[in-house]
Amino acid sequence: MDFLSVLLPMLFKGLKITLLISVVGIFFGFIIGSVSGYSLQGKNKIAKSIAGIYIWLIRGTPLVVQALYVYYVVPELIHIELSSNLSGIIVISLNSGAFISEIVRGALQAIDPGQKEAGLSLGLSPYQTLRHIIIPPAFKAMLPALFNQFIISVKDTALLSIIVVNEITKQMMNYQAFTYNTIPTYTTGAVFYLVIISLLMLIQKRVEKKLVG
């Protein structure tokens, strides 16, 4: 069990990177998804088309391919070097944004049109109606799905090891390559992931319970 004294600190170091990329990625993903989701159910045909193409591109390609493209191809196109962590954040943001857009669209469409009409009849502007009447119940409805997407993004960061992001999976690979302790290394890593994801799922259930209550 002496290997744990070396492996566990590496996994916790990887956890910091994993959570950093996941949290920042889901934050920007929510912004992208909100704009795209609103565009999808809006009347602006140009915005709707752009959002549709974006979602089609992201959902139609594997995350691993997106990571490789952002890390290797994009710097060649813009002539700016991107760090692996920044590339990871961009990938998670774009990927989660495509899925969040559908969550946002569904939540907005679920709001009774009569609420919007009521807001306008009270003299509120379209923006005020959206902000004060439409968004609050829509956000409450989409929160469980957003948390679920966050958990998915945490697990998706494992795929970023392909672009040398030193998250949990990459730390496992680094330790295994150095020690050749394959079975204990990947078994410990799997249990580590299971504990982290289980904790996040418990938090999600508590959040959902409070929302229902």
KEKE-3310 file (N, C-alpha, C; in steps of 0.2 Angstrom, whole numbers, plus 5000, padded with zeros to 4 digits):
npx = (5004:5011:5012:5001:5005:5012:5004:4991:4993:4996:4984:4975:4981:4978:4964:4962:4965:4955:4943:4944:4945:4932:4923:4925:4924:4910:4904:4907:4901:4888:4885:4887:4878:4866:4864:4863:4853:4842:4842:4838:4824:4820:4815:4823:4830:4844:4852:4846:4850:4864:4866:4861:4870:4881:4878:4876:4889:4896:4889:4890:4903:4916:4922:4935:4941:4938:4945:4958:4958:4956:4968:4979:4976:4969:4979:4988:4980:4977:4989:4993:4999:4991:4989:4988:4979:4971:4966:4959:4948:4942:4937:4928:4920:4914:4909:4900:4892:4884:4876:4869:4862:4851:4845:4842:4833:4823:4818:4814:4804:4795:4789:4774:4766:4757:4762:4772:4764:4756:4766:4769:4757:4757:4765:4778:4794:4800:4812:4812:4802:4807:4818:4813:4801:4801:4814:4818:4809:4812:4826:4826:4819:4828:4840:4843:4846:4857:4866:4868:4874:4886:4892:4894:4903:4914:4918:4921:4933:4943:4946:4953:4966:4973:4978:4988:4983:4985:4975:4965:4965:4977:4986:4986:4991:5003:5009:5008:5016:5028:5030:5025:5015:5002:4989:4986:4987:4977:4966:4965:4963:4951:4942:4944:4939:4926:4922:4922:4913:4902:4900:4897:4885:4877:4876:4869:4857:4852:4851:4841:4831:4828:4824:4812:4805)
npy = (4994:5005:5013:5021:5033:5040:5040:5045:5059:5063:5061:5069:5081:5081:5081:5094:5101:5095:5099:5113:5115:5109:5117:5130:5128:5124:5135:5145:5137:5137:5150:5151:5141:5146:5157:5151:5142:5151:5157:5147:5145:5157:5170:5175:5171:5170:5170:5158:5149:5149:5145:5132:5126:5126:5118:5106:5103:5101:5091:5081:5077:5068:5071:5069:5071:5085:5090:5087:5095:5108:5109:5106:5110:5123:5133:5133:5139:5152:5156:5157:5151:5138:5134:5117:5116:5128:5125:5113:5119:5127:5117:5110:5120:5123:5110:5107:5118:5115:5105:5111:5121:5114:5111:5123:5128:5119:5122:5135:5134:5127:5136:5144:5152:5162:5169:5177:5185:5191:5198:5208:5214:5221:5231:5229:5229:5219:5214:5215:5207:5195:5194:5195:5187:5176:5170:5166:5155:5146:5144:5138:5126:5120:5118:5105:5097:5105:5103:5089:5089:5095:5085:5076:5083:5083:5070:5069:5076:5067:5062:5072:5070:5066:5077:5081:5086:5088:5081:5070:5057:5058:5059:5047:5039:5044:5040:5026:5024:5026:5018:5005:4998:4993:4987:4990:5004:5009:5004:5010:5023:5022:5020:5032:5041:5036:5039:5053:5057:5051:5059:5071:5067:5065:5078:5084:5077:5082:5096:5095:5089:5100:5109:5103:5103)
npz = (5000:5000:4988:4988:4995:4986:4974:4978:4981:4968:4962:4968:4965:4951:4952:4956:4944:4935:4941:4940:4926:4923:4930:4926:4912:4912:4916:4905:4896:4899:4897:4883:4879:4884:4876:4863:4865:4867:4855:4847:4850:4846:4835:4826:4811:4806:4818:4823:4814:4815:4828:4826:4817:4825:4835:4828:4823:4835:4842:4833:4832:4840:4857:4859:4847:4845:4855:4850:4839:4843:4851:4842:4829:4829:4835:4824:4814:4820:4824:4837:4852:4862:4879:4886:4897:4894:4882:4885:4893:4883:4875:4884:4886:4874:4870:4881:4880:4869:4872:4883:4877:4872:4884:4889:4879:4879:4892:4891:4882:4889:4898:4901:4888:4892:4903:4898:4890:4900:4907:4898:4896:4908:4907:4906:4898:4884:4887:4901:4905:4901:4909:4923:4923:4914:4915:4929:4933:4923:4924:4936:4933:4924:4932:4938:4927:4922:4932:4931:4918:4922:4930:4920:4912:4921:4920:4907:4906:4907:4895:4890:4893:4882:4876:4884:4896:4913:4921:4932:4925:4917:4927:4933:4922:4921:4933:4931:4920:4925:4936:4932:4938:4935:4938:4952:4951:4941:4946:4959:4953:4947:4958:4964:4955:4956:4969:4969:4959:4965:4976:4970:4964:4975:4980:4970:4971:4983:4980:4970:4978:4987:4977:4973:4985)
capx = (5000:5015:5011:4996:5008:5014:4999:4985:4994:4995:4977:4972:4983:4974:4957:4962:4964:4949:4938:4946:4942:4925:4919:4926:4921:4903:4902:4906:4896:4881:4884:4886:4871:4860:4863:4861:4846:4837:4842:4834:4817:4818:4812:4829:4832:4851:4854:4844:4854:4871:4865:4859:4876:4886:4876:4877:4896:4899:4886:4892:4910:4918:4925:4942:4943:4937:4951:4964:4957:4958:4975:4984:4974:4968:4985:4991:4976:4977:4996:4994:5000:4987:4991:4984:4973:4966:4963:4954:4943:4938:4934:4923:4915:4910:4905:4894:4887:4880:4871:4866:4858:4845:4842:4839:4828:4817:4815:4810:4798:4790:4785:4767:4766:4752:4766:4775:4758:4754:4771:4769:4751:4758:4769:4785:4797:4801:4818:4810:4798:4812:4822:4809:4795:4803:4821:4818:4806:4815:4832:4824:4818:4834:4845:4845:4849:4863:4871:4870:4879:4892:4895:4896:4909:4919:4920:4924:4940:4947:4947:4958:4973:4976:4981:4992:4980:4987:4970:4966:4967:4984:4991:4986:4995:5010:5012:5009:5022:5035:5031:5023:5010:4996:4983:4984:4986:4971:4960:4964:4961:4944:4939:4945:4933:4919:4920:4921:4907:4896:4899:4893:4878:4873:4875:4864:4850:4850:4849:4834:4826:4827:4820:4805:4802)
capy = (5000:5011:5016:5026:5039:5044:5040:5049:5066:5065:5061:5075:5087:5080:5083:5102:5103:5092:5104:5119:5115:5108:5123:5136:5126:5123:5142:5147:5133:5139:5157:5149:5137:5151:5161:5146:5140:5156:5158:5141:5146:5164:5171:5177:5165:5170:5167:5151:5145:5149:5140:5125:5123:5125:5112:5100:5102:5099:5085:5077:5075:5065:5076:5068:5075:5092:5092:5087:5100:5114:5110:5106:5114:5130:5137:5134:5144:5159:5158:5158:5144:5137:5129:5112:5118:5133:5121:5109:5124:5129:5111:5108:5125:5122:5104:5107:5123:5112:5101:5115:5124:5110:5111:5130:5129:5115:5125:5141:5132:5124:5141:5145:5159:5167:5172:5182:5190:5195:5203:5213:5218:5225:5237:5227:5228:5212:5212:5215:5201:5189:5194:5194:5182:5170:5166:5163:5148:5142:5142:5133:5120:5117:5117:5098:5095:5108:5099:5083:5091:5097:5079:5073:5087:5081:5063:5070:5079:5061:5062:5078:5067:5065:5083:5082:5090:5084:5079:5063:5051:5059:5058:5039:5037:5046:5035:5019:5024:5027:5012:4999:4995:4994:4985:4995:5011:5010:5002:5016:5029:5021:5021:5039:5044:5034:5043:5060:5057:5049:5065:5076:5065:5066:5085:5085:5075:5087:5102:5093:5089:5107:5113:5100:5105)
capz = (5000:5000:4982:4989:4997:4980:4969:4980:4980:4961:4960:4971:4960:4945:4954:4955:4936:4933:4944:4937:4919:4923:4933:4921:4906:4912:4916:4899:4892:4901:4893:4876:4879:4885:4869:4858:4867:4866:4848:4844:4850:4844:4828:4821:4807:4806:4824:4824:4809:4817:4833:4824:4814:4830:4839:4824:4823:4841:4844:4828:4832:4847:4861:4858:4840:4846:4859:4846:4834:4847:4854:4837:4823:4830:4835:4817:4811:4822:4825:4844:4855:4867:4883:4887:4901:4891:4876:4889:4895:4877:4873:4888:4886:4867:4871:4886:4878:4864:4876:4887:4873:4871:4890:4889:4874:4882:4898:4889:4879:4894:4901:4899:4885:4895:4908:4894:4888:4906:4909:4893:4898:4914:4905:4906:4891:4882:4891:4908:4905:4900:4915:4929:4923:4911:4917:4935:4933:4918:4927:4942:4930:4921:4936:4939:4921:4922:4937:4928:4913:4925:4931:4913:4910:4925:4918:4900:4906:4907:4888:4889:4894:4875:4874:4890:4902:4919:4926:4935:4921:4915:4933:4933:4916:4922:4938:4929:4915:4929:4940:4929:4943:4931:4941:4958:4948:4938:4951:4963:4950:4946:4964:4966:4951:4959:4975:4967:4955:4969:4980:4966:4963:4982:4980:4965:4974:4988:4976:4967:4983:4989:4972:4973:4991)
cpx = (5004:5014:5006:4999:5010:5008:4993:4987:4994:4988:4973:4974:4979:4967:4957:4961:4958:4943:4938:4943:4935:4921:4919:4923:4913:4900:4901:4902:4889:4880:4882:4879:4865:4858:4860:4854:4841:4836:4837:4827:4815:4816:4817:4832:4840:4854:4852:4848:4861:4871:4865:4866:4881:4884:4877:4884:4898:4896:4888:4899:4912:4922:4933:4945:4942:4943:4958:4964:4959:4965:4980:4982:4973:4974:4988:4987:4977:4984:4997:4994:4995:4989:4986:4978:4968:4962:4957:4947:4939:4934:4928:4917:4910:4906:4899:4889:4882:4874:4866:4861:4851:4841:4838:4833:4821:4814:4812:4804:4793:4786:4779:4768:4762:4756:4769:4770:4756:4759:4771:4763:4752:4762:4776:4788:4798:4807:4816:4806:4802:4815:4818:4804:4797:4809:4820:4815:4809:4822:4831:4823:4824:4840:4848:4849:4856:4868:4873:4875:4886:4896:4898:4903:4915:4922:4923:4931:4945:4950:4953:4965:4977:4979:4986:4990:4982:4981:4970:4968:4975:4988:4991:4991:5002:5013:5013:5015:5028:5036:5029:5018:5003:4989:4981:4983:4979:4965:4959:4961:4953:4940:4939:4939:4926:4917:4919:4914:4901:4895:4895:4886:4874:4872:4869:4857:4848:4848:4842:4829:4824:4822:4812:4801:4800)
cpy = (5006:5016:5022:5033:5043:5045:5045:5056:5068:5065:5067:5082:5087:5082:5091:5104:5101:5097:5110:5120:5113:5114:5129:5134:5126:5131:5145:5143:5135:5146:5155:5145:5141:5155:5157:5144:5145:5158:5153:5142:5153:5164:5174:5171:5164:5167:5160:5146:5144:5144:5133:5122:5122:5119:5105:5098:5099:5092:5079:5074:5073:5071:5075:5072:5082:5094:5092:5093:5107:5115:5110:5110:5121:5135:5138:5139:5151:5161:5160:5152:5144:5132:5123:5113:5123:5129:5116:5113:5125:5123:5109:5114:5124:5116:5104:5112:5120:5108:5105:5119:5121:5111:5118:5131:5125:5119:5132:5140:5130:5130:5143:5152:5164:5171:5178:5188:5194:5200:5209:5218:5222:5231:5235:5227:5221:5209:5211:5209:5195:5188:5192:5189:5176:5166:5163:5156:5143:5140:5137:5126:5116:5116:5110:5096:5098:5105:5093:5084:5092:5090:5075:5077:5085:5074:5064:5073:5073:5061:5067:5076:5066:5071:5086:5086:5085:5083:5072:5058:5052:5057:5050:5036:5038:5041:5028:5018:5023:5021:5005:4995:4996:4993:4990:5002:5013:5008:5007:5022:5028:5022:5028:5042:5042:5038:5050:5061:5055:5055:5070:5074:5066:5074:5087:5083:5079:5093:5100:5092:5095:5110:5110:5102:5112)
cpz = (5000:4994:4983:4991:4992:4975:4971:4979:4973:4959:4962:4967:4954:4946:4953:4948:4934:4935:4941:4930:4919:4925:4928:4914:4906:4913:4909:4894:4893:4897:4885:4875:4879:4878:4864:4859:4866:4859:4844:4844:4849:4837:4823:4818:4807:4812:4825:4820:4812:4823:4831:4821:4820:4834:4835:4824:4829:4843:4839:4827:4839:4850:4860:4852:4841:4850:4855:4841:4837:4849:4848:4831:4824:4831:4828:4813:4813:4824:4833:4848:4861:4872:4884:4891:4898:4885:4879:4891:4889:4875:4877:4887:4879:4868:4875:4883:4873:4867:4880:4883:4872:4878:4891:4885:4877:4888:4896:4886:4883:4898:4898:4895:4888:4900:4904:4892:4894:4908:4904:4894:4904:4913:4905:4899:4890:4886:4899:4909:4905:4907:4922:4929:4920:4914:4923:4936:4928:4921:4932:4939:4927:4925:4937:4933:4920:4926:4934:4922:4916:4927:4925:4911:4914:4922:4911:4900:4906:4900:4886:4890:4887:4873:4880:4895:4908:4924:4929:4931:4919:4921:4934:4928:4918:4927:4935:4924:4919:4933:4937:4933:4940:4935:4947:4956:4946:4942:4956:4960:4949:4952:4966:4962:4954:4965:4973:4964:4960:4974:4976:4965:4969:4982:4975:4967:4979:4985:4973:4972:4986:4984:4972:4980:4991)
residu = (MET:ASP:PHE:LEU:SER:VAL:LEU:LEU:PRO:MET:LEU:PHE:LYS:GLY:LEU:LYS:ILE:THR:LEU:LEU:ILE:SER:VAL:VAL:GLY:ILE:PHE:PHE:GLY:PHE:ILE:ILE:GLY:SER:VAL:SER:GLY:TYR:SER:LEU:GLN:GLY:LYS:ASN:LYS:ILE:ALA:LYS:SER:ILE:ALA:GLY:ILE:TYR:ILE:TRP:LEU:ILE:ARG:GLY:THR:PRO:LEU:VAL:VAL:GLN:ALA:LEU:TYR:VAL:TYR:TYR:VAL:VAL:PRO:GLU:LEU:ILE:HIS:ILE:GLU:LEU:SER:SER:ASN:LEU:SER:GLY:ILE:ILE:VAL:ILE:SER:LEU:ASN:SER:GLY:ALA:PHE:ILE:SER:GLU:ILE:VAL:ARG:GLY:ALA:LEU:GLN:ALA:ILE:ASP:PRO:GLY:GLN:LYS:GLU:ALA:GLY:LEU:SER:LEU:GLY:LEU:SER:PRO:TYR:GLN:THR:LEU:ARG:HIS:ILE:ILE:ILE:PRO:PRO:ALA:PHE:LYS:ALA:MET:LEU:PRO:ALA:LEU:PHE:ASN:GLN:PHE:ILE:ILE:SER:VAL:LYS:ASP:THR:ALA:LEU:LEU:SER:ILE:ILE:VAL:VAL:ASN:GLU:ILE:THR:LYS:GLN:MET:MET:ASN:TYR:GLN:ALA:PHE:THR:TYR:ASN:THR:ILE:PRO:THR:TYR:THR:THR:GLY:ALA:VAL:PHE:TYR:LEU:VAL:ILE:ILE:SER:LEU:LEU:MET:LEU:ILE:GLN:LYS:ARG:VAL:GLU:LYS:LYS:LEU:VAL:GLY)
# end
